[in-house]
Amino acid sequence: MNPDGILRFEPDYIAEGLKVPEEGVRLIFKDGRNIGSILEYRFASLFDYHRFGDDGPRDLRAPSGALFEVRSVTANGGTLLPPSMYGKGRKIDMPALLARFEILNGYIFADALAFPEVPYWCVRLRSSKSGLRLRCWAVRFARLTLSFYAF
């Protein structure tokens, strides 16, 4: 599946601004935990979306009111789960996850491993019959780590 677009970063300028080696920038940005918030800001700017920050079950709101989550995909794959539901000592709260799927309109997946040229895919959850199938699939397989290239 072809990406919907590519975010381009300039690691040499980032390294200069952060006063770290360029290789350090590459390692940091290929880690999904570190690039996640940066991706939210870039997509908010690119699409003229509102960024919510950490206060709720969504990352971005489109001018239409549609709500989106941003997910980075790394060597470990990607997930539809919010960070509060995966990782050591955390568990999936299925009622909360289902409620989350009810309000979200989609996800934006970005391949952090491709940094500095990061392809992204916009996946809608509720816009057509195929969107409804994806939503049902997401609920059914939320416990699994998703392989990025399955999209």
VENNOR-V706747 format. One record per backbone hydrogen bond with DSSP energy under -1.0 kcal/mol. CO is the residue of the C=O (numbers start at 1). NH is the residue of the N-H. E is the energy in kcal/mol with one decimal. If there is no record, write none. Layout:
co-><CO:CO>
nh-><NH:NH>
e-><E:E>
This chain:
co-><5:7:10:11:12:13:14:15:15:21:22:23:24:25:26:28:31:31:32:35:36:37:38:39:40:41:42:43:44:50:56:59:60:61:62:66:67:67:68:68:69:71:73:74:77:78:82:83:87:93:94:95:96:97:98:99:100:105:106:107:108:109:110:110:111:112:114:116:118:119:120:120:121:123:128:129:130:131:132:133:134:135:136:137:141:146:147:148>
nh-><120:118:14:15:16:17:18:19:20:25:26:27:28:29:30:31:34:35:36:39:40:41:42:43:44:45:46:47:49:61:58:52:68:50:65:62:105:106:59:60:108:110:112:77:74:146:85:86:90:97:98:99:100:101:102:103:104:125:69:123:71:121:73:112:114:115:117:9:7:111:4:5:109:107:132:133:134:135:136:137:138:139:140:141:144:78:150:151>
e-><-2.4:-2.9:-2.1:-2.8:-2.1:-2.5:-2.5:-1.3:-1.9:-1.7:-2.2:-2.3:-2.7:-2.8:-1.3:-1.1:-1.1:-1.9:-1.3:-2.6:-1.9:-2.0:-2.5:-3.0:-2.4:-2.2:-3.1:-2.7:-1.9:-2.2:-1.2:-2.6:-2.6:-2.8:-2.3:-2.9:-3.1:-1.0:-2.2:-2.6:-2.6:-2.5:-1.3:-2.2:-2.1:-2.4:-2.6:-1.0:-2.0:-2.5:-2.9:-2.1:-2.0:-2.2:-1.4:-1.1:-2.0:-3.2:-1.8:-3.3:-3.0:-2.7:-2.9:-1.3:-1.6:-1.8:-1.8:-2.6:-3.1:-2.3:-2.5:-1.2:-2.7:-2.8:-2.2:-2.2:-2.3:-2.2:-2.5:-2.9:-3.0:-2.0:-2.5:-2.5:-1.9:-2.2:-1.9:-1.6>
